[in-house]
């Protein structure tokens, strides 16, 4: 047996730069895994371009993001899977809208307006389905495109969610899909990549862009007037499409935070919008008017930012709808 003495052993010295590289690699792997497992980054909700709706969420998605569950069915609805043929004995209500109705990543599936309304109406002893056809930054024209593409799914009623900003918002196009970080059409390679491009850099560029607007108030008002008139024609088209199926249609009007705080004021174009709905004989669930008498602290507790509602705000919307729905209609769920 060969004997080894300490004189025969060679000590291998690892260069300091190796330890630095290994530490950086280990830290990166830890960050990447943490972003995926804890926050759900790297697996964003995916969008797809659509010539009819501009864009919509890709069908059949089930994601876990920022501690919230997000699901989309086969018709790009933030709802459970459905059958085109409405099951017998089921009351089905279709809701369409923008990010306020959708809830986005910050809102768990169980806490969005449509799911809360489903829970509330189901408590009356009926089998209820509330379909949520919505997407972030959809305008009224996008909602019309969705109804034209998919129809109303044999629904017993349709509720169109329209907010203050929607009154003068143009129809969104396919342009952002696959280009804007908020509208990915495929998952990123790395979760770290999504963190940087979607949440860090996007915030910087958004704040820069918001300070560089050069449109004069006169030009802006003229453009808004024109867009409002176009949007009202699209509202009329939606109402006609729905009523052709001989079912009731409602509007859910959602305000911006500034419409109520620090003091309640009538949003631009709301009065003209109400006149259009009056002519069409379309009932409206008017959260703006309902909340105008609430204490400021209560109203503040409904919003997570200037436009979007949080879980408490969504619940307040459902309180109003469930209170007025059976006054406006004779849905089976009301019997």
KELODO-749106 format. One record per residue (C-alpha): residue number from 1; y, x, z. Coordinates in steps of 0.5 Angstrom, whole numbers, padded with zeros to 4 digits. Example, Ala and Ser with C-alpha at 12.3 -4.5 7.8 and 13.67 -1.06 7.14 Angstrom:
# KELODO-749106
nr: 1&Y: -0009&X: 0025&Z: 0016 .
nr: 2&Y: -0002&X: 0027&Z: 0014 .
This chain:
# KELODO-749106
nr: 1&Y: 0000&X: 0000&Z: 0000 .
nr: 2&Y: 0007&X: 0003&Z: -0002 .
nr: 3&Y: 0012&X: 0003&Z: 0003 .
nr: 4&Y: 0019&X: 0002&Z: 0002 .
nr: 5&Y: 0024&X: 0005&Z: 0006 .
nr: 6&Y: 0032&X: 0003&Z: 0007 .
nr: 7&Y: 0033&X: 0009&Z: 0002 .
nr: 8&Y: 0029&X: 0006&Z: -0003 .
nr: 9&Y: 0033&X: -0001&Z: -0003 .
nr: 10&Y: 0039&X: -0002&Z: -0007 .
nr: 11&Y: 0044&X: -0007&Z: -0005 .
nr: 12&Y: 0047&X: -0011&Z: -0010 .
nr: 13&Y: 0054&X: -0013&Z: -0010 .
nr: 14&Y: 0057&X: -0019&Z: -0013 .
nr: 15&Y: 0064&X: -0019&Z: -0015 .
nr: 16&Y: 0069&X: -0023&Z: -0012 .
nr: 17&Y: 0071&X: -0026&Z: -0018 .
nr: 18&Y: 0063&X: -0029&Z: -0019 .
nr: 19&Y: 0064&X: -0032&Z: -0012 .
nr: 20&Y: 0071&X: -0035&Z: -0014 .
nr: 21&Y: 0068&X: -0038&Z: -0020 .
nr: 22&Y: 0062&X: -0041&Z: -0017 .
nr: 23&Y: 0066&X: -0044&Z: -0011 .
nr: 24&Y: 0071&X: -0047&Z: -0017 .
nr: 25&Y: 0065&X: -0050&Z: -0020 .
nr: 26&Y: 0062&X: -0053&Z: -0014 .
nr: 27&Y: 0068&X: -0056&Z: -0012 .
nr: 28&Y: 0069&X: -0059&Z: -0019 .
nr: 29&Y: 0062&X: -0062&Z: -0019 .
nr: 30&Y: 0063&X: -0065&Z: -0012 .
nr: 31&Y: 0069&X: -0068&Z: -0015 .
nr: 32&Y: 0066&X: -0071&Z: -0021 .
nr: 33&Y: 0060&X: -0074&Z: -0017 .
nr: 34&Y: 0065&X: -0077&Z: -0012 .
nr: 35&Y: 0069&X: -0080&Z: -0017 .
nr: 36&Y: 0063&X: -0083&Z: -0020 .
nr: 37&Y: 0060&X: -0086&Z: -0014 .
nr: 38&Y: 0066&X: -0088&Z: -0009 .
nr: 39&Y: 0071&X: -0090&Z: -0014 .
nr: 40&Y: 0067&X: -0092&Z: -0021 .
nr: 41&Y: 0071&X: -0087&Z: -0025 .
nr: 42&Y: 0067&X: -0085&Z: -0031 .
nr: 43&Y: 0065&X: -0092&Z: -0033 .
nr: 44&Y: 0071&X: -0096&Z: -0034 .
nr: 45&Y: 0071&X: -0103&Z: -0037 .
nr: 46&Y: 0071&X: -0103&Z: -0044 .
nr: 47&Y: 0075&X: -0106&Z: -0049 .
nr: 48&Y: 0074&X: -0108&Z: -0057 .
nr: 49&Y: 0078&X: -0109&Z: -0063 .
nr: 50&Y: 0078&X: -0116&Z: -0065 .
nr: 51&Y: 0082&X: -0119&Z: -0071 .
nr: 52&Y: 0082&X: -0126&Z: -0068 .
nr: 53&Y: 0084&X: -0124&Z: -0061 .
nr: 54&Y: 0087&X: -0117&Z: -0062 .
nr: 55&Y: 0082&X: -0115&Z: -0057 .
nr: 56&Y: 0078&X: -0117&Z: -0052 .
nr: 57&Y: 0073&X: -0114&Z: -0047 .
nr: 58&Y: 0066&X: -0112&Z: -0049 .
nr: 59&Y: 0061&X: -0117&Z: -0048 .
nr: 60&Y: 0055&X: -0116&Z: -0042 .
nr: 61&Y: 0059&X: -0111&Z: -0038 .
nr: 62&Y: 0057&X: -0110&Z: -0030 .
nr: 63&Y: 0061&X: -0105&Z: -0027 .
nr: 64&Y: 0063&X: -0102&Z: -0020 .
nr: 65&Y: 0070&X: -0100&Z: -0020 .
nr: 66&Y: 0074&X: -0098&Z: -0014 .
nr: 67&Y: 0070&X: -0102&Z: -0009 .
nr: 68&Y: 0070&X: -0108&Z: -0013 .
nr: 69&Y: 0065&X: -0111&Z: -0018 .
nr: 70&Y: 0067&X: -0113&Z: -0025 .
nr: 71&Y: 0063&X: -0117&Z: -0029 .
nr: 72&Y: 0064&X: -0120&Z: -0037 .
nr: 73&Y: 0059&X: -0125&Z: -0040 .
nr: 74&Y: 0057&X: -0125&Z: -0047 .
nr: 75&Y: 0063&X: -0128&Z: -0049 .
nr: 76&Y: 0068&X: -0123&Z: -0046 .
nr: 77&Y: 0069&X: -0128&Z: -0040 .
nr: 78&Y: 0070&X: -0125&Z: -0033 .
nr: 79&Y: 0064&X: -0130&Z: -0031 .
nr: 80&Y: 0057&X: -0131&Z: -0030 .
nr: 81&Y: 0053&X: -0131&Z: -0037 .
nr: 82&Y: 0053&X: -0138&Z: -0040 .
nr: 83&Y: 0049&X: -0142&Z: -0045 .
nr: 84&Y: 0053&X: -0145&Z: -0051 .
nr: 85&Y: 0050&X: -0152&Z: -0049 .
nr: 86&Y: 0053&X: -0154&Z: -0043 .
nr: 87&Y: 0047&X: -0156&Z: -0038 .
nr: 88&Y: 0047&X: -0163&Z: -0036 .
nr: 89&Y: 0051&X: -0165&Z: -0030 .
nr: 90&Y: 0055&X: -0159&Z: -0030 .
nr: 91&Y: 0063&X: -0160&Z: -0030 .
nr: 92&Y: 0065&X: -0154&Z: -0034 .
nr: 93&Y: 0072&X: -0152&Z: -0034 .
nr: 94&Y: 0075&X: -0146&Z: -0039 .
nr: 95&Y: 0081&X: -0142&Z: -0037 .
nr: 96&Y: 0085&X: -0137&Z: -0041 .
nr: 97&Y: 0090&X: -0133&Z: -0039 .
nr: 98&Y: 0092&X: -0125&Z: -0038 .
nr: 99&Y: 0091&X: -0120&Z: -0033 .
nr: 100&Y: 0094&X: -0125&Z: -0028 .
nr: 101&Y: 0088&X: -0130&Z: -0029 .
nr: 102&Y: 0083&X: -0124&Z: -0030 .
nr: 103&Y: 0085&X: -0120&Z: -0024 .
nr: 104&Y: 0083&X: -0113&Z: -0027 .
nr: 105&Y: 0080&X: -0107&Z: -0023 .
nr: 106&Y: 0084&X: -0109&Z: -0016 .
nr: 107&Y: 0080&X: -0115&Z: -0015 .
nr: 108&Y: 0073&X: -0117&Z: -0014 .
nr: 109&Y: 0069&X: -0122&Z: -0018 .
nr: 110&Y: 0069&X: -0126&Z: -0012 .
nr: 111&Y: 0076&X: -0126&Z: -0011 .
nr: 112&Y: 0079&X: -0128&Z: -0018 .
nr: 113&Y: 0082&X: -0135&Z: -0019 .
nr: 114&Y: 0077&X: -0138&Z: -0023 .
nr: 115&Y: 0071&X: -0136&Z: -0018 .
nr: 116&Y: 0075&X: -0138&Z: -0012 .
nr: 117&Y: 0076&X: -0145&Z: -0016 .
nr: 118&Y: 0069&X: -0145&Z: -0018 .
nr: 119&Y: 0067&X: -0145&Z: -0010 .
nr: 120&Y: 0073&X: -0150&Z: -0008 .
nr: 121&Y: 0070&X: -0155&Z: -0013 .
nr: 122&Y: 0063&X: -0154&Z: -0012 .
nr: 123&Y: 0064&X: -0155&Z: -0005 .
nr: 124&Y: 0065&X: -0163&Z: -0007 .
nr: 125&Y: 0058&X: -0163&Z: -0009 .
nr: 126&Y: 0058&X: -0162&Z: -0016 .
nr: 127&Y: 0055&X: -0157&Z: -0020 .
nr: 128&Y: 0061&X: -0153&Z: -0023 .
nr: 129&Y: 0062&X: -0147&Z: -0028 .
nr: 130&Y: 0069&X: -0144&Z: -0029 .
nr: 131&Y: 0070&X: -0140&Z: -0035 .
nr: 132&Y: 0075&X: -0134&Z: -0035 .
nr: 133&Y: 0077&X: -0132&Z: -0042 .
nr: 134&Y: 0082&X: -0127&Z: -0041 .
nr: 135&Y: 0085&X: -0120&Z: -0042 .
nr: 136&Y: 0090&X: -0115&Z: -0039 .
nr: 137&Y: 0097&X: -0116&Z: -0043 .
nr: 138&Y: 0094&X: -0122&Z: -0047 .
nr: 139&Y: 0100&X: -0126&Z: -0050 .
nr: 140&Y: 0100&X: -0134&Z: -0052 .
nr: 141&Y: 0098&X: -0132&Z: -0059 .
nr: 142&Y: 0092&X: -0128&Z: -0056 .
nr: 143&Y: 0089&X: -0134&Z: -0052 .
nr: 144&Y: 0090&X: -0138&Z: -0059 .
nr: 145&Y: 0086&X: -0133&Z: -0062 .
nr: 146&Y: 0080&X: -0134&Z: -0057 .
nr: 147&Y: 0080&X: -0141&Z: -0057 .
nr: 148&Y: 0080&X: -0141&Z: -0065 .
nr: 149&Y: 0074&X: -0136&Z: -0065 .
nr: 150&Y: 0070&X: -0139&Z: -0059 .
nr: 151&Y: 0072&X: -0146&Z: -0059 .
nr: 152&Y: 0072&X: -0149&Z: -0052 .
nr: 153&Y: 0065&X: -0149&Z: -0050 .
nr: 154&Y: 0063&X: -0156&Z: -0049 .
nr: 155&Y: 0068&X: -0156&Z: -0043 .
nr: 156&Y: 0071&X: -0162&Z: -0039 .
nr: 157&Y: 0078&X: -0159&Z: -0039 .
nr: 158&Y: 0082&X: -0153&Z: -0041 .
nr: 159&Y: 0087&X: -0149&Z: -0036 .
nr: 160&Y: 0092&X: -0145&Z: -0040 .
nr: 161&Y: 0095&X: -0140&Z: -0035 .
nr: 162&Y: 0102&X: -0138&Z: -0038 .
nr: 163&Y: 0107&X: -0133&Z: -0034 .
nr: 164&Y: 0114&X: -0132&Z: -0034 .
nr: 165&Y: 0113&X: -0126&Z: -0038 .
nr: 166&Y: 0108&X: -0129&Z: -0043 .
nr: 167&Y: 0114&X: -0134&Z: -0045 .
nr: 168&Y: 0117&X: -0129&Z: -0049 .
nr: 169&Y: 0111&X: -0124&Z: -0050 .
nr: 170&Y: 0109&X: -0122&Z: -0057 .
nr: 171&Y: 0102&X: -0123&Z: -0059 .
nr: 172&Y: 0098&X: -0116&Z: -0057 .
nr: 173&Y: 0095&X: -0113&Z: -0063 .
nr: 174&Y: 0089&X: -0108&Z: -0064 .
nr: 175&Y: 0093&X: -0102&Z: -0063 .
nr: 176&Y: 0092&X: -0100&Z: -0056 .
nr: 177&Y: 0084&X: -0100&Z: -0057 .
nr: 178&Y: 0081&X: -0093&Z: -0056 .
nr: 179&Y: 0088&X: -0090&Z: -0056 .
nr: 180&Y: 0091&X: -0093&Z: -0050 .
nr: 181&Y: 0088&X: -0090&Z: -0044 .
nr: 182&Y: 0088&X: -0097&Z: -0041 .
nr: 183&Y: 0084&X: -0100&Z: -0047 .
nr: 184&Y: 0078&X: -0095&Z: -0048 .
nr: 185&Y: 0073&X: -0097&Z: -0053 .
nr: 186&Y: 0068&X: -0092&Z: -0050 .
nr: 187&Y: 0066&X: -0088&Z: -0044 .
nr: 188&Y: 0070&X: -0082&Z: -0042 .
nr: 189&Y: 0065&X: -0075&Z: -0042 .
nr: 190&Y: 0068&X: -0074&Z: -0035 .
nr: 191&Y: 0070&X: -0078&Z: -0029 .
nr: 192&Y: 0075&X: -0073&Z: -0028 .
nr: 193&Y: 0078&X: -0074&Z: -0035 .
nr: 194&Y: 0079&X: -0081&Z: -0034 .
nr: 195&Y: 0083&X: -0080&Z: -0027 .
nr: 196&Y: 0087&X: -0075&Z: -0031 .
nr: 197&Y: 0089&X: -0079&Z: -0037 .
nr: 198&Y: 0089&X: -0086&Z: -0035 .
nr: 199&Y: 0092&X: -0085&Z: -0028 .
nr: 200&Y: 0096&X: -0079&Z: -0027 .
nr: 201&Y: 0099&X: -0077&Z: -0034 .
nr: 202&Y: 0099&X: -0085&Z: -0036 .
nr: 203&Y: 0104&X: -0086&Z: -0029 .
nr: 204&Y: 0108&X: -0080&Z: -0031 .
nr: 205&Y: 0109&X: -0082&Z: -0039 .
nr: 206&Y: 0110&X: -0090&Z: -0036 .
nr: 207&Y: 0116&X: -0088&Z: -0032 .
nr: 208&Y: 0119&X: -0083&Z: -0037 .
nr: 209&Y: 0119&X: -0089&Z: -0042 .
nr: 210&Y: 0122&X: -0094&Z: -0038 .
nr: 211&Y: 0128&X: -0090&Z: -0037 .
nr: 212&Y: 0129&X: -0089&Z: -0045 .
nr: 213&Y: 0130&X: -0096&Z: -0047 .
nr: 214&Y: 0136&X: -0097&Z: -0052 .
nr: 215&Y: 0135&X: -0104&Z: -0054 .
nr: 216&Y: 0142&X: -0108&Z: -0053 .
nr: 217&Y: 0142&X: -0114&Z: -0049 .
nr: 218&Y: 0145&X: -0118&Z: -0055 .
nr: 219&Y: 0139&X: -0116&Z: -0059 .
nr: 220&Y: 0134&X: -0117&Z: -0054 .
nr: 221&Y: 0136&X: -0124&Z: -0052 .
nr: 222&Y: 0136&X: -0125&Z: -0060 .
nr: 223&Y: 0129&X: -0123&Z: -0060 .
nr: 224&Y: 0127&X: -0126&Z: -0054 .
nr: 225&Y: 0129&X: -0133&Z: -0057 .
nr: 226&Y: 0125&X: -0132&Z: -0063 .
nr: 227&Y: 0119&X: -0130&Z: -0060 .
nr: 228&Y: 0120&X: -0136&Z: -0055 .
nr: 229&Y: 0120&X: -0141&Z: -0061 .
nr: 230&Y: 0114&X: -0137&Z: -0064 .
nr: 231&Y: 0110&X: -0138&Z: -0057 .
nr: 232&Y: 0112&X: -0145&Z: -0057 .
nr: 233&Y: 0109&X: -0147&Z: -0064 .
nr: 234&Y: 0102&X: -0143&Z: -0061 .
nr: 235&Y: 0102&X: -0147&Z: -0055 .
nr: 236&Y: 0102&X: -0153&Z: -0059 .
nr: 237&Y: 0097&X: -0151&Z: -0063 .
nr: 238&Y: 0092&X: -0150&Z: -0057 .
nr: 239&Y: 0094&X: -0156&Z: -0055 .
nr: 240&Y: 0092&X: -0160&Z: -0061 .
nr: 241&Y: 0086&X: -0156&Z: -0062 .
nr: 242&Y: 0083&X: -0158&Z: -0055 .
nr: 243&Y: 0085&X: -0165&Z: -0055 .
nr: 244&Y: 0082&X: -0165&Z: -0062 .
nr: 245&Y: 0075&X: -0165&Z: -0057 .
nr: 246&Y: 0078&X: -0171&Z: -0053 .
nr: 247&Y: 0079&X: -0167&Z: -0047 .
nr: 248&Y: 0085&X: -0166&Z: -0042 .
nr: 249&Y: 0089&X: -0159&Z: -0042 .
nr: 250&Y: 0093&X: -0157&Z: -0037 .
nr: 251&Y: 0098&X: -0151&Z: -0036 .
nr: 252&Y: 0098&X: -0146&Z: -0030 .
nr: 253&Y: 0105&X: -0143&Z: -0029 .
nr: 254&Y: 0105&X: -0137&Z: -0025 .
nr: 255&Y: 0112&X: -0133&Z: -0024 .
nr: 256&Y: 0114&X: -0126&Z: -0023 .
nr: 257&Y: 0115&X: -0124&Z: -0016 .
nr: 258&Y: 0123&X: -0123&Z: -0018 .
nr: 259&Y: 0123&X: -0131&Z: -0019 .
nr: 260&Y: 0122&X: -0132&Z: -0012 .
nr: 261&Y: 0124&X: -0126&Z: -0008 .
nr: 262&Y: 0129&X: -0125&Z: -0005 .
nr: 263&Y: 0131&X: -0132&Z: -0007 .
nr: 264&Y: 0128&X: -0137&Z: -0012 .
nr: 265&Y: 0131&X: -0138&Z: -0018 .
nr: 266&Y: 0129&X: -0141&Z: -0025 .
nr: 267&Y: 0126&X: -0136&Z: -0030 .
nr: 268&Y: 0129&X: -0135&Z: -0037 .
nr: 269&Y: 0126&X: -0140&Z: -0041 .
nr: 270&Y: 0122&X: -0144&Z: -0036 .
nr: 271&Y: 0126&X: -0150&Z: -0037 .
nr: 272&Y: 0125&X: -0150&Z: -0045 .
nr: 273&Y: 0118&X: -0149&Z: -0043 .
nr: 274&Y: 0118&X: -0155&Z: -0039 .
nr: 275&Y: 0121&X: -0159&Z: -0044 .
nr: 276&Y: 0116&X: -0157&Z: -0049 .
nr: 277&Y: 0110&X: -0159&Z: -0044 .
nr: 278&Y: 0114&X: -0166&Z: -0043 .
nr: 279&Y: 0114&X: -0167&Z: -0050 .
nr: 280&Y: 0106&X: -0166&Z: -0051 .
nr: 281&Y: 0105&X: -0169&Z: -0044 .
nr: 282&Y: 0101&X: -0163&Z: -0042 .
nr: 283&Y: 0101&X: -0163&Z: -0034 .
nr: 284&Y: 0103&X: -0157&Z: -0031 .
nr: 285&Y: 0100&X: -0153&Z: -0024 .
nr: 286&Y: 0107&X: -0150&Z: -0022 .
nr: 287&Y: 0106&X: -0145&Z: -0017 .
nr: 288&Y: 0113&X: -0142&Z: -0018 .
nr: 289&Y: 0116&X: -0149&Z: -0016 .
nr: 290&Y: 0111&X: -0150&Z: -0010 .
nr: 291&Y: 0112&X: -0143&Z: -0008 .
nr: 292&Y: 0120&X: -0144&Z: -0008 .
nr: 293&Y: 0120&X: -0147&Z: -0001 .
nr: 294&Y: 0115&X: -0142&Z: 0002 .
nr: 295&Y: 0118&X: -0137&Z: 0007 .
nr: 296&Y: 0119&X: -0130&Z: 0004 .
nr: 297&Y: 0114&X: -0126&Z: 0008 .
nr: 298&Y: 0109&X: -0131&Z: 0005 .
nr: 299&Y: 0111&X: -0131&Z: -0002 .
nr: 300&Y: 0111&X: -0123&Z: -0001 .
nr: 301&Y: 0104&X: -0123&Z: 0001 .
nr: 302&Y: 0101&X: -0127&Z: -0005 .
nr: 303&Y: 0103&X: -0121&Z: -0010 .
nr: 304&Y: 0100&X: -0114&Z: -0011 .
nr: 305&Y: 0106&X: -0112&Z: -0015 .
nr: 306&Y: 0112&X: -0115&Z: -0019 .
nr: 307&Y: 0107&X: -0119&Z: -0024 .
nr: 308&Y: 0100&X: -0119&Z: -0021 .
nr: 309&Y: 0097&X: -0123&Z: -0015 .
nr: 310&Y: 0093&X: -0121&Z: -0010 .
nr: 311&Y: 0087&X: -0125&Z: -0007 .
nr: 312&Y: 0092&X: -0129&Z: -0002 .
nr: 313&Y: 0096&X: -0131&Z: -0008 .
nr: 314&Y: 0090&X: -0133&Z: -0012 .
nr: 315&Y: 0087&X: -0137&Z: -0006 .
nr: 316&Y: 0094&X: -0140&Z: -0006 .
nr: 317&Y: 0094&X: -0142&Z: -0014 .
nr: 318&Y: 0087&X: -0145&Z: -0013 .
nr: 319&Y: 0090&X: -0149&Z: -0007 .
nr: 320&Y: 0095&X: -0152&Z: -0012 .
nr: 321&Y: 0090&X: -0153&Z: -0017 .
nr: 322&Y: 0085&X: -0157&Z: -0013 .
nr: 323&Y: 0090&X: -0161&Z: -0010 .
nr: 324&Y: 0093&X: -0163&Z: -0016 .
nr: 325&Y: 0087&X: -0163&Z: -0021 .
nr: 326&Y: 0084&X: -0170&Z: -0019 .
nr: 327&Y: 0091&X: -0173&Z: -0019 .
nr: 328&Y: 0092&X: -0171&Z: -0026 .
nr: 329&Y: 0085&X: -0173&Z: -0029 .
nr: 330&Y: 0079&X: -0176&Z: -0028 .
nr: 331&Y: 0074&X: -0171&Z: -0028 .
nr: 332&Y: 0067&X: -0172&Z: -0026 .
nr: 333&Y: 0068&X: -0167&Z: -0020 .
nr: 334&Y: 0074&X: -0172&Z: -0018 .
nr: 335&Y: 0069&X: -0178&Z: -0017 .
